[in-house]
Amino acid sequence: FNVTVNQINAPHTVIKPLADVTVDEDADTNTINLSNLFSDVDSDTLELSVISNNTNLVTASITNNILTLTYISNANGSTTITVTATETNTDPQLSAFDTFSVNVTPINDAPVSISVTSTTLGENNSIGCLVGAINVSDPDLNDTVIFSVNDPTNTFYKTGNILRCGIKTDYETKNSYDIDITATDSGSLSLTQTFTIRILNYIEPPTTIYLSSTSLYENVS
């Protein structure tokens, strides 16, 4: 009698699991060779695909068995990457997968810009009056930033993030001031920008009336 052994499709397996990846925030793109990740005893053709569970942290793609990880700027945290191998010439199409973690460690970024809501001030202002609010743009959204003001004339100062004027300004005396504002974050990284505060001229009423003479001879027509 004859014995016939029918071939069955054996599932492929992960033979070399991928190691977890840890990088600093803003790391360069890195690649991983997947050629030895899966094994198939039937030598079936395998198609690789990849999914990142958090594309706001890292994106992933595969080209010619090379996995590329691209890190999103100024993002940090953890996510998982899943690589799946699926047979393309069998029915049913069996698949296997491997999952690894990507950990992106936060680093401190310096402030990138400073702004003031107003850089003009009307003359004859009250001492201590508000000029404008100081704002900063920092990639680290929850970072604490401290402001300082450097004014050679000691005209302007800040309370918190509010820029104030410490004197009664006069357009005819001085109509603009250059000041430096520095923003320093919790990691001691800082940014300094120069701002010009312009004094606005107001039409002022006369304060004194003069007569060229205040005497008159009698009988003069």
QUIFEN-V949518 format. One record per backbone hydrogen bond with DSSP energy under -0.5 kcal/mol. NH is the residue of the N-H (numbers start at 1). CO is the residue of the C=O. If there is no record, write none. Layout:
nh:co
NH:CO
NH:CO
This chain:
nh:co
4:2
5:3
6:4
10:8
13:39
15:13
15:37
16:37
21:101
23:103
25:105
27:24
30:69
32:67
34:65
37:34
38:34
39:13
43:40
47:86
48:46
49:84
51:82
53:80
57:54
58:54
59:70
61:68
63:66
66:63
67:32
67:65
68:61
69:30
70:59
70:68
72:57
75:72
77:104
79:102
81:100
82:51
83:81
83:98
84:49
84:82
85:96
86:47
86:84
87:94
88:45
94:92
96:85
98:83
100:81
102:79
103:21
104:77
104:102
105:23
105:103
112:137
113:137
115:135
117:133
121:198
123:200
124:169
128:165
129:126
131:163
132:163
134:161
135:115
137:113
138:136
139:110
141:139
143:140
146:184
148:182
150:180
151:149
154:151
157:164
159:162
161:159
162:159
163:132
163:161
164:157
165:129
166:155
169:167
173:170
174:170
177:197
179:177
179:195
180:150
181:193
182:148
183:191
184:146
184:182
185:189
186:144
188:185
191:183
193:181
195:179
197:177
197:195
198:119
198:196
199:175
200:121
204:202
220:217
221:219
